[in-house]
Amino acid sequence: MPTTYKVLGQLASAATTNETLYTCPSATQTVVSTLVVCNRAATAKTYRIAIRKDAATLATSQYIAFDVAIAANDSTALTLGITIDAADVITVYASSADLTFTAFGSELT
């Protein structure tokens, strides 16, 4: 299985909307090594991150972070080593359009 190390997804949030940061392609497994959340605002904000197995409808059991505070003009790097399979989706939500999400990892095909 060849491995490709890459930026899996980048998203400047639209605010108060669940948005897809990354969808694992078909016939692929992915290791998400790090998720970075960046607050570009001068005030604190909150964010959510969920892993939706097989693109299932969002449910409370899928959250790995829920309404986590991030300080003004700050970044948080979550080094988690999340493993996902084809059609799994990383969904993010921000309390403001001032948050940026980036996922780094490797795809195995």
C-alpha positions in Angstrom: 0.0 0.0 0.0 1.6 3.3 -1.1 1.5 6.1 1.5 1.1 9.8 0.6 1.8 12.3 3.3 -0.2 15.5 2.8 -2.4 18.3 3.9 -5.7 16.5 4.0 -7.9 19.6 4.2 -8.0 23.3 5.0 -11.1 25.3 5.7 -11.9 28.8 6.8 -15.2 28.3 8.6 -18.4 29.9 7.5 -19.5 30.0 11.2 -22.2 28.2 13.0 -22.5 25.6 10.3 -21.3 22.0 10.2 -18.8 21.7 7.4 -16.7 19.0 5.9 -13.0 19.3 6.5 -12.0 16.0 4.9 -13.7 12.9 3.4 -11.6 9.8 3.1 -11.5 8.7 -0.6 -12.7 5.3 -1.7 -10.2 2.4 -1.5 -8.2 4.4 1.0 -7.3 4.4 4.6 -6.1 7.6 6.3 -4.1 8.4 9.4 -4.9 12.0 10.6 -1.8 12.9 12.5 -2.7 16.5 13.5 -5.6 18.8 13.4 -4.9 22.5 13.8 -7.5 25.1 14.8 -6.5 28.7 14.3 -8.5 31.7 15.8 -7.8 34.8 13.7 -10.0 37.0 15.9 -9.2 39.3 18.8 -11.7 37.5 21.0 -12.1 33.9 22.2 -14.2 31.5 20.1 -15.3 27.8 20.3 -15.1 24.9 17.9 -16.4 21.3 17.5 -14.8 18.3 15.6 -16.7 15.1 14.8 -15.7 11.9 12.9 -18.7 10.6 10.9 -18.3 6.9 10.1 -19.3 6.2 6.5 -20.7 9.8 6.2 -23.4 9.0 8.8 -25.8 11.7 9.9 -24.1 13.8 12.6 -24.8 12.4 16.1 -23.6 13.4 19.6 -21.6 10.1 19.8 -19.3 11.2 17.0 -17.7 14.3 18.6 -14.1 14.3 19.6 -14.2 18.0 20.6 -17.4 19.9 21.6 -17.5 23.7 22.2 -13.8 23.8 23.1 -12.6 27.3 23.8 -9.7 28.8 21.8 -8.2 32.0 22.9 -8.0 35.2 20.8 -5.3 35.1 18.1 -4.2 31.6 19.1 -3.8 28.2 17.5 -4.3 24.7 19.0 -2.6 21.7 17.5 -4.3 18.4 18.3 -1.9 15.5 17.6 -4.3 12.5 17.7 -3.3 9.8 15.2 -7.0 9.3 14.2 -7.5 6.4 11.7 -10.4 6.6 9.3 -11.6 4.4 6.4 -13.1 5.1 3.0 -16.2 7.4 3.2 -15.5 8.5 6.8 -15.8 12.3 7.2 -14.2 14.9 9.5 -16.8 17.5 10.3 -16.0 20.8 11.9 -18.1 23.7 13.4 -17.0 27.1 14.6 -18.7 29.7 16.7 -17.4 32.4 14.3 -16.1 32.8 10.8 -12.7 33.7 12.3 -11.6 30.1 12.7 -9.5 28.1 10.3 -9.1 24.3 10.4 -6.2 22.2 8.9 -5.8 18.5 8.9 -2.4 16.8 8.2 -1.9 13.1 7.7 -1.2 10.2 5.4 -3.4 8.3 2.9 -2.8 4.6 2.3 -4.0 3.3 -1.0 
